[in-house]
């Protein structure tokens, strides 16, 4: 039981560290006010953001 808790804690800690990376991608949404600009985590610094990487066809 203790082994499982340690394993879960380590996985959670690593996932939080990896999830904090900075990236920049081109906004390809033609209805967005930032269309054509490179946006990412540092572009909206100090604001809550939701990151969704989906694909529609």
mmCIF file of the N, C-alpha and C atoms, coordinates in Angstrom:
data_MODEL
# 
_entry.id   MODEL 
# 
loop_
_atom_site.group_PDB 
_atom_site.id 
_atom_site.type_symbol 
_atom_site.label_atom_id 
_atom_site.label_alt_id 
_atom_site.label_comp_id 
_atom_site.label_asym_id 
_atom_site.label_entity_id 
_atom_site.label_seq_id 
_atom_site.pdbx_PDB_ins_code 
_atom_site.Cartn_x 
_atom_site.Cartn_y 
_atom_site.Cartn_z 
_atom_site.occupancy 
_atom_site.B_iso_or_equiv 
_atom_site.pdbx_formal_charge 
_atom_site.auth_seq_id 
_atom_site.auth_comp_id 
_atom_site.auth_asym_id 
_atom_site.auth_atom_id 
_atom_site.pdbx_PDB_model_num 
ATOM 1   N N  . UNK A 1 1  ? 0.819   -1.193 0.000   1.00 0.00 ? 1  UNK A N  1 
ATOM 2   C CA . UNK A 1 1  ? 0.000   0.000  0.000   1.00 0.00 ? 1  UNK A CA 1 
ATOM 3   C C  . UNK A 1 1  ? 0.865   1.261  0.000   1.00 0.00 ? 1  UNK A C  1 
ATOM 4   N N  . UNK A 1 2  ? 1.897   1.289  0.834   1.00 0.00 ? 2  UNK A N  1 
ATOM 5   C CA . UNK A 1 2  ? 2.789   2.447  0.897   1.00 0.00 ? 2  UNK A CA 1 
ATOM 6   C C  . UNK A 1 2  ? 3.539   2.600  -0.422  1.00 0.00 ? 2  UNK A C  1 
ATOM 7   N N  . UNK A 1 3  ? 3.930   1.471  -1.021  1.00 0.00 ? 3  UNK A N  1 
ATOM 8   C CA . UNK A 1 3  ? 4.626   1.501  -2.314  1.00 0.00 ? 3  UNK A CA 1 
ATOM 9   C C  . UNK A 1 3  ? 3.749   2.160  -3.377  1.00 0.00 ? 3  UNK A C  1 
ATOM 10  N N  . UNK A 1 4  ? 2.467   1.827  -3.410  1.00 0.00 ? 4  UNK A N  1 
ATOM 11  C CA . UNK A 1 4  ? 1.551   2.415  -4.380  1.00 0.00 ? 4  UNK A CA 1 
ATOM 12  C C  . UNK A 1 4  ? 1.381   3.916  -4.157  1.00 0.00 ? 4  UNK A C  1 
ATOM 13  N N  . UNK A 1 5  ? 1.317   4.346  -2.920  1.00 0.00 ? 5  UNK A N  1 
ATOM 14  C CA . UNK A 1 5  ? 1.175   5.773  -2.614  1.00 0.00 ? 5  UNK A CA 1 
ATOM 15  C C  . UNK A 1 5  ? 2.418   6.544  -3.053  1.00 0.00 ? 5  UNK A C  1 
ATOM 16  N N  . UNK A 1 6  ? 3.598   5.975  -2.823  1.00 0.00 ? 6  UNK A N  1 
ATOM 17  C CA . UNK A 1 6  ? 4.838   6.610  -3.261  1.00 0.00 ? 6  UNK A CA 1 
ATOM 18  C C  . UNK A 1 6  ? 4.867   6.719  -4.786  1.00 0.00 ? 6  UNK A C  1 
ATOM 19  N N  . UNK A 1 7  ? 4.458   5.652  -5.451  1.00 0.00 ? 7  UNK A N  1 
ATOM 20  C CA . UNK A 1 7  ? 4.455   5.619  -6.909  1.00 0.00 ? 7  UNK A CA 1 
ATOM 21  C C  . UNK A 1 7  ? 3.487   6.667  -7.460  1.00 0.00 ? 7  UNK A C  1 
ATOM 22  N N  . UNK A 1 8  ? 2.308   6.770  -6.902  1.00 0.00 ? 8  UNK A N  1 
ATOM 23  C CA . UNK A 1 8  ? 1.314   7.758  -7.331  1.00 0.00 ? 8  UNK A CA 1 
ATOM 24  C C  . UNK A 1 8  ? 1.827   9.172  -7.075  1.00 0.00 ? 8  UNK A C  1 
ATOM 25  N N  . UNK A 1 9  ? 2.456   9.396  -5.939  1.00 0.00 ? 9  UNK A N  1 
ATOM 26  C CA . UNK A 1 9  ? 2.997   10.718 -5.611  1.00 0.00 ? 9  UNK A CA 1 
ATOM 27  C C  . UNK A 1 9  ? 4.086   11.136 -6.590  1.00 0.00 ? 9  UNK A C  1 
ATOM 28  N N  . UNK A 1 10 ? 4.959   10.227 -6.933  1.00 0.00 ? 10 UNK A N  1 
ATOM 29  C CA . UNK A 1 10 ? 6.041   10.530 -7.877  1.00 0.00 ? 10 UNK A CA 1 
ATOM 30  C C  . UNK A 1 10 ? 5.471   10.830 -9.262  1.00 0.00 ? 10 UNK A C  1 
ATOM 31  N N  . UNK A 1 11 ? 4.515   10.043 -9.713  1.00 0.00 ? 11 UNK A N  1 
ATOM 32  C CA . UNK A 1 11 ? 3.897   10.275 -11.022 1.00 0.00 ? 11 UNK A CA 1 
ATOM 33  C C  . UNK A 1 11 ? 3.189   11.619 -11.048 1.00 0.00 ? 11 UNK A C  1 
ATOM 34  N N  . UNK A 1 12 ? 2.466   11.963 -10.010 1.00 0.00 ? 12 UNK A N  1 
ATOM 35  C CA . UNK A 1 12 ? 1.775   13.246 -9.928  1.00 0.00 ? 12 UNK A CA 1 
ATOM 36  C C  . UNK A 1 12 ? 2.768   14.398 -9.944  1.00 0.00 ? 12 UNK A C  1 
ATOM 37  N N  . UNK A 1 13 ? 3.845   14.301 -9.197  1.00 0.00 ? 13 UNK A N  1 
ATOM 38  C CA . UNK A 1 13 ? 4.866   15.341 -9.138  1.00 0.00 ? 13 UNK A CA 1 
ATOM 39  C C  . UNK A 1 13 ? 5.515   15.560 -10.505 1.00 0.00 ? 13 UNK A C  1 
ATOM 40  N N  . UNK A 1 14 ? 5.860   14.482 -11.178 1.00 0.00 ? 14 UNK A N  1 
ATOM 41  C CA . UNK A 1 14 ? 6.489   14.577 -12.502 1.00 0.00 ? 14 UNK A CA 1 
ATOM 42  C C  . UNK A 1 14 ? 5.523   15.175 -13.516 1.00 0.00 ? 14 UNK A C  1 
ATOM 43  N N  . UNK A 1 15 ? 4.257   14.790 -13.466 1.00 0.00 ? 15 UNK A N  1 
ATOM 44  C CA . UNK A 1 15 ? 3.289   15.326 -14.419 1.00 0.00 ? 15 UNK A CA 1 
ATOM 45  C C  . UNK A 1 15 ? 3.068   16.823 -14.227 1.00 0.00 ? 15 UNK A C  1 
ATOM 46  N N  . UNK A 1 16 ? 3.125   17.302 -12.992 1.00 0.00 ? 16 UNK A N  1 
ATOM 47  C CA . UNK A 1 16 ? 2.999   18.743 -12.737 1.00 0.00 ? 16 UNK A CA 1 
ATOM 48  C C  . UNK A 1 16 ? 4.215   19.473 -13.301 1.00 0.00 ? 16 UNK A C  1 
ATOM 49  N N  . UNK A 1 17 ? 5.397   18.932 -13.145 1.00 0.00 ? 17 UNK A N  1 
ATOM 50  C CA . UNK A 1 17 ? 6.601   19.567 -13.679 1.00 0.00 ? 17 UNK A CA 1 
ATOM 51  C C  . UNK A 1 17 ? 6.586   19.616 -15.198 1.00 0.00 ? 17 UNK A C  1 
ATOM 52  N N  . UNK A 1 18 ? 6.215   18.529 -15.826 1.00 0.00 ? 18 UNK A N  1 
ATOM 53  C CA . UNK A 1 18 ? 6.201   18.471 -17.284 1.00 0.00 ? 18 UNK A CA 1 
ATOM 54  C C  . UNK A 1 18 ? 5.111   19.369 -17.851 1.00 0.00 ? 18 UNK A C  1 
ATOM 55  N N  . UNK A 1 19 ? 4.012   19.528 -17.162 1.00 0.00 ? 19 UNK A N  1 
ATOM 56  C CA . UNK A 1 19 ? 2.895   20.325 -17.645 1.00 0.00 ? 19 UNK A CA 1 
ATOM 57  C C  . UNK A 1 19 ? 3.130   21.822 -17.603 1.00 0.00 ? 19 UNK A C  1 
ATOM 58  N N  . UNK A 1 20 ? 4.266   22.280 -17.108 1.00 0.00 ? 20 UNK A N  1 
ATOM 59  C CA . UNK A 1 20 ? 4.541   23.703 -16.967 1.00 0.00 ? 20 UNK A CA 1 
ATOM 60  C C  . UNK A 1 20 ? 5.451   24.259 -18.053 1.00 0.00 ? 20 UNK A C  1 
ATOM 61  N N  . UNK A 1 21 ? 5.662   23.522 -19.129 1.00 0.00 ? 21 UNK A N  1 
ATOM 62  C CA . UNK A 1 21 ? 6.575   23.991 -20.158 1.00 0.00 ? 21 UNK A CA 1 
ATOM 63  C C  . UNK A 1 21 ? 5.956   25.131 -20.970 1.00 0.00 ? 21 UNK A C  1 
ATOM 64  N N  . UNK A 1 22 ? 6.797   25.946 -21.580 1.00 0.00 ? 22 UNK A N  1 
ATOM 65  C CA . UNK A 1 22 ? 6.355   27.069 -22.400 1.00 0.00 ? 22 UNK A CA 1 
ATOM 66  C C  . UNK A 1 22 ? 6.412   26.656 -23.870 1.00 0.00 ? 22 UNK A C  1 
ATOM 67  N N  . UNK A 1 23 ? 5.418   27.023 -24.620 1.00 0.00 ? 23 UNK A N  1 
ATOM 68  C CA . UNK A 1 23 ? 5.387   26.726 -26.040 1.00 0.00 ? 23 UNK A CA 1 
ATOM 69  C C  . UNK A 1 23 ? 4.773   27.901 -26.783 1.00 0.00 ? 23 UNK A C  1 
ATOM 70  N N  . UNK A 1 24 ? 4.903   27.901 -28.089 1.00 0.00 ? 24 UNK A N  1 
ATOM 71  C CA . UNK A 1 24 ? 4.336   28.942 -28.920 1.00 0.00 ? 24 UNK A CA 1 
ATOM 72  C C  . UNK A 1 24 ? 3.881   28.312 -30.235 1.00 0.00 ? 24 UNK A C  1 
ATOM 73  N N  . UNK A 1 25 ? 2.601   28.493 -30.562 1.00 0.00 ? 25 UNK A N  1 
ATOM 74  C CA . UNK A 1 25 ? 2.035   27.950 -31.789 1.00 0.00 ? 25 UNK A CA 1 
ATOM 75  C C  . UNK A 1 25 ? 1.273   29.042 -32.520 1.00 0.00 ? 25 UNK A C  1 
ATOM 76  N N  . UNK A 1 26 ? 1.172   28.918 -33.836 1.00 0.00 ? 26 UNK A N  1 
ATOM 77  C CA . UNK A 1 26 ? 0.444   29.898 -34.626 1.00 0.00 ? 26 UNK A CA 1 
ATOM 78  C C  . UNK A 1 26 ? -1.060  29.700 -34.428 1.00 0.00 ? 26 UNK A C  1 
ATOM 79  N N  . UNK A 1 27 ? -1.774  30.784 -34.189 1.00 0.00 ? 27 UNK A N  1 
ATOM 80  C CA . UNK A 1 27 ? -3.230  30.756 -34.073 1.00 0.00 ? 27 UNK A CA 1 
ATOM 81  C C  . UNK A 1 27 ? -3.815  30.683 -35.482 1.00 0.00 ? 27 UNK A C  1 
ATOM 82  N N  . UNK A 1 28 ? -4.449  29.581 -35.816 1.00 0.00 ? 28 UNK A N  1 
ATOM 83  C CA . UNK A 1 28 ? -4.989  29.386 -37.161 1.00 0.00 ? 28 UNK A CA 1 
ATOM 84  C C  . UNK A 1 28 ? -6.517  29.498 -37.182 1.00 0.00 ? 28 UNK A C  1 
ATOM 85  N N  . UNK A 1 29 ? -7.094  30.031 -36.130 1.00 0.00 ? 29 UNK A N  1 
ATOM 86  C CA . UNK A 1 29 ? -8.535  30.230 -36.055 1.00 0.00 ? 29 UNK A CA 1 
ATOM 87  C C  . UNK A 1 29 ? -8.868  31.579 -36.693 1.00 0.00 ? 29 UNK A C  1 
ATOM 88  N N  . UNK A 1 30 ? -9.512  31.587 -37.866 1.00 0.00 ? 30 UNK A N  1 
ATOM 89  C CA . UNK A 1 30 ? -9.769  32.858 -38.561 1.00 0.00 ? 30 UNK A CA 1 
ATOM 90  C C  . UNK A 1 30 ? -10.703 33.803 -37.804 1.00 0.00 ? 30 UNK A C  1 
ATOM 91  N N  . UNK A 1 31 ? -11.459 33.310 -36.847 1.00 0.00 ? 31 UNK A N  1 
ATOM 92  C CA . UNK A 1 31 ? -12.347 34.188 -36.089 1.00 0.00 ? 31 UNK A CA 1 
ATOM 93  C C  . UNK A 1 31 ? -11.699 34.721 -34.811 1.00 0.00 ? 31 UNK A C  1 
ATOM 94  N N  . UNK A 1 32 ? -10.451 34.375 -34.562 1.00 0.00 ? 32 UNK A N  1 
ATOM 95  C CA . UNK A 1 32 ? -9.744  34.824 -33.360 1.00 0.00 ? 32 UNK A CA 1 
ATOM 96  C C  . UNK A 1 32 ? -9.104  36.187 -33.595 1.00 0.00 ? 32 UNK A C  1 
ATOM 97  N N  . UNK A 1 33 ? -9.070  37.008 -32.538 1.00 0.00 ? 33 UNK A N  1 
ATOM 98  C CA . UNK A 1 33 ? -8.409  38.311 -32.662 1.00 0.00 ? 33 UNK A CA 1 
ATOM 99  C C  . UNK A 1 33 ? -6.890  38.178 -32.748 1.00 0.00 ? 33 UNK A C  1 
ATOM 100 N N  . UNK A 1 34 ? -6.358  37.002 -32.424 1.00 0.00 ? 34 UNK A N  1 
ATOM 101 C CA . UNK A 1 34 ? -4.916  36.756 -32.489 1.00 0.00 ? 34 UNK A CA 1 
ATOM 102 C C  . UNK A 1 34 ? -4.539  35.934 -33.718 1.00 0.00 ? 34 UNK A C  1 
ATOM 103 N N  . UNK A 1 35 ? -5.437  35.811 -34.687 1.00 0.00 ? 35 UNK A N  1 
ATOM 104 C CA . UNK A 1 35 ? -5.225  34.999 -35.891 1.00 0.00 ? 35 UNK A CA 1 
ATOM 105 C C  . UNK A 1 35 ? -3.898  35.376 -36.566 1.00 0.00 ? 35 UNK A C  1 
ATOM 106 N N  . UNK A 1 36 ? -3.099  34.359 -36.857 1.00 0.00 ? 36 UNK A N  1 
ATOM 107 C CA . UNK A 1 36 ? -1.819  34.566 -37.524 1.00 0.00 ? 36 UNK A CA 1 
ATOM 108 C C  . UNK A 1 36 ? -0.665  34.843 -36.572 1.00 0.00 ? 36 UNK A C  1 
ATOM 109 N N  . UNK A 1 37 ? -0.955  35.142 -35.323 1.00 0.00 ? 37 UNK A N  1 
ATOM 110 C CA . UNK A 1 37 ? 0.096   35.402 -34.330 1.00 0.00 ? 37 UNK A CA 1 
ATOM 111 C C  . UNK A 1 37 ? 0.528   34.103 -33.667 1.00 0.00 ? 37 UNK A C  1 
ATOM 112 N N  . UNK A 1 38 ? 1.756   34.071 -33.184 1.00 0.00 ? 38 UNK A N  1 
ATOM 113 C CA . UNK A 1 38 ? 2.210   32.953 -32.371 1.00 0.00 ? 38 UNK A CA 1 
ATOM 114 C C  . UNK A 1 38 ? 1.784   33.213 -30.934 1.00 0.00 ? 38 UNK A C  1 
ATOM 115 N N  . UNK A 1 39 ? 1.011   32.297 -30.386 1.00 0.00 ? 39 UNK A N  1 
ATOM 116 C CA . UNK A 1 39 ? 0.525   32.432 -29.014 1.00 0.00 ? 39 UNK A CA 1 
ATOM 117 C C  . UNK A 1 39 ? 0.913   31.188 -28.238 1.00 0.00 ? 39 UNK A C  1 
ATOM 118 N N  . UNK A 1 40 ? 0.988   31.320 -26.944 1.00 0.00 ? 40 UNK A N  1 
ATOM 119 C CA . UNK A 1 40 ? 1.339   30.202 -26.074 1.00 0.00 ? 40 UNK A CA 1 
ATOM 120 C C  . UNK A 1 40 ? 1.136   30.592 -24.631 1.00 0.00 ? 40 UNK A C  1 
ATOM 121 N N  . UNK A 1 41 ? 1.760   29.839 -23.759 1.00 0.00 ? 41 UNK A N  1 
ATOM 122 C CA . UNK A 1 41 ? 1.564   30.053 -22.332 1.00 0.00 ? 41 UNK A CA 1 
ATOM 123 C C  . UNK A 1 41 ? 2.075   31.415 -21.871 1.00 0.00 ? 41 UNK A C  1 
ATOM 124 N N  . UNK A 1 42 ? 3.188   31.880 -22.395 1.00 0.00 ? 42 UNK A N  1 
ATOM 125 C CA . UNK A 1 42 ? 3.737   33.163 -21.952 1.00 0.00 ? 42 UNK A CA 1 
ATOM 126 C C  . UNK A 1 42 ? 3.009   34.348 -22.598 1.00 0.00 ? 42 UNK A C  1 
ATOM 127 N N  . UNK A 1 43 ? 2.288   34.122 -23.703 1.00 0.00 ? 43 UNK A N  1 
ATOM 128 C CA . UNK A 1 43 ? 1.555   35.190 -24.379 1.00 0.00 ? 43 UNK A CA 1 
ATOM 129 C C  . UNK A 1 43 ? 0.410   35.704 -23.505 1.00 0.00 ? 43 UNK A C  1 
ATOM 130 N N  . UNK A 1 44 ? -0.232  34.817 -22.757 1.00 0.00 ? 44 UNK A N  1 
ATOM 131 C CA . UNK A 1 44 ? -1.355  35.168 -21.889 1.00 0.00 ? 44 UNK A CA 1 
ATOM 132 C C  . UNK A 1 44 ? -0.943  35.120 -20.422 1.00 0.00 ? 44 UNK A C  1 
ATOM 133 N N  . UNK A 1 45 ? 0.249   35.551 -20.130 1.00 0.00 ? 45 UNK A N  1 
ATOM 134 C CA . UNK A 1 45 ? 0.781   35.484 -18.773 1.00 0.00 ? 45 UNK A CA 1 
ATOM 135 C C  . UNK A 1 45 ? -0.119  36.252 -17.802 1.00 0.00 ? 45 UNK A C  1 
ATOM 136 N N  . UNK A 1 46 ? -0.402  35.645 -16.665 1.00 0.00 ? 46 UNK A N  1 
ATOM 137 C CA . UNK A 1 46 ? -1.222  36.276 -15.641 1.00 0.00 ? 46 UNK A CA 1 
ATOM 138 C C  . UNK A 1 46 ? -2.716  36.081 -15.842 1.00 0.00 ? 46 UNK A C  1 
ATOM 139 N N  . UNK A 1 47 ? -3.101  35.341 -16.889 1.00 0.00 ? 47 UNK A N  1 
ATOM 140 C CA . UNK A 1 47 ? -4.516  35.084 -17.160 1.00 0.00 ? 47 UNK A CA 1 
ATOM 141 C C  . UNK A 1 47 ? -4.747  33.573 -17.151 1.00 0.00 ? 47 UNK A C  1 
ATOM 142 N N  . UNK A 1 48 ? -5.899  33.146 -16.652 1.00 0.00 ? 48 UNK A N  1 
ATOM 143 C CA . UNK A 1 48 ? -6.192  31.711 -16.709 1.00 0.00 ? 48 UNK A CA 1 
ATOM 144 C C  . UNK A 1 48 ? -6.397  31.285 -18.157 1.00 0.00 ? 48 UNK A C  1 
ATOM 145 N N  . UNK A 1 49 ? -5.851  30.152 -18.524 1.00 0.00 ? 49 UNK A N  1 
ATOM 146 C CA . UNK A 1 49 ? -5.979  29.667 -19.895 1.00 0.00 ? 49 UNK A CA 1 
ATOM 147 C C  . UNK A 1 49 ? -6.411  28.215 -19.912 1.00 0.00 ? 49 UNK A C  1 
ATOM 148 N N  . UNK A 1 50 ? -7.041  27.828 -20.994 1.00 0.00 ? 50 UNK A N  1 
ATOM 149 C CA . UNK A 1 50 ? -7.418  26.443 -21.240 1.00 0.00 ? 50 UNK A CA 1 
ATOM 150 C C  . UNK A 1 50 ? -6.747  26.029 -22.539 1.00 0.00 ? 50 UNK A C  1 
ATOM 151 N N  . UNK A 1 51 ? -6.048  24.930 -22.515 1.00 0.00 ? 51 UNK A N  1 
ATOM 152 C CA . UNK A 1 51 ? -5.310  24.465 -23.687 1.00 0.00 ? 51 UNK A CA 1 
ATOM 153 C C  . UNK A 1 51 ? -5.994  23.236 -24.242 1.00 0.00 ? 51 UNK A C  1 
ATOM 154 N N  . UNK A 1 52 ? -6.466  23.351 -25.474 1.00 0.00 ? 52 UNK A N  1 
ATOM 155 C CA . UNK A 1 52 ? -7.125  22.231 -26.143 1.00 0.00 ? 52 UNK A CA 1 
ATOM 156 C C  . UNK A 1 52 ? -6.490  22.038 -27.508 1.00 0.00 ? 52 UNK A C  1 
ATOM 157 N N  . UNK A 1 53 ? -5.988  20.873 -27.742 1.00 0.00 ? 53 UNK A N  1 
ATOM 158 C CA . UNK A 1 53 ? -5.384  20.547 -29.027 1.00 0.00 ? 53 UNK A CA 1 
ATOM 159 C C  . UNK A 1 53 ? -6.245  19.477 -29.680 1.00 0.00 ? 53 UNK A C  1 
ATOM 160 N N  . UNK A 1 54 ? -7.214  19.917 -30.461 1.00 0.00 ? 54 UNK A N  1 
ATOM 161 C CA . UNK A 1 54 ? -8.135  18.999 -31.119 1.00 0.00 ? 54 UNK A CA 1 
ATOM 162 C C  . UNK A 1 54 ? -7.954  19.021 -32.615 1.00 0.00 ? 54 UNK A C  1 
ATOM 163 N N  . UNK A 1 55 ? -8.644  18.131 -33.275 1.00 0.00 ? 55 UNK A N  1 
ATOM 164 C CA . UNK A 1 55 ? -8.579  18.058 -34.727 1.00 0.00 ? 55 UNK A CA 1 
ATOM 165 C C  . UNK A 1 55 ? -9.984  17.797 -35.256 1.00 0.00 ? 55 UNK A C  1 
ATOM 166 N N  . UNK A 1 56 ? -10.380 18.617 -36.191 1.00 0.00 ? 56 UNK A N  1 
ATOM 167 C CA . UNK A 1 56 ? -11.682 18.429 -36.827 1.00 0.00 ? 56 UNK A CA 1 
ATOM 168 C C  . UNK A 1 56 ? -11.459 18.251 -38.316 1.00 0.00 ? 56 UNK A C  1 
ATOM 169 N N  . UNK A 1 57 ? -12.282 17.427 -38.915 1.00 0.00 ? 57 UNK A N  1 
ATOM 170 C CA . UNK A 1 57 ? -12.165 17.254 -40.361 1.00 0.00 ? 57 UNK A CA 1 
ATOM 171 C C  . UNK A 1 57 ? -13.515 17.432 -41.025 1.00 0.00 ? 57 UNK A C  1 
# 
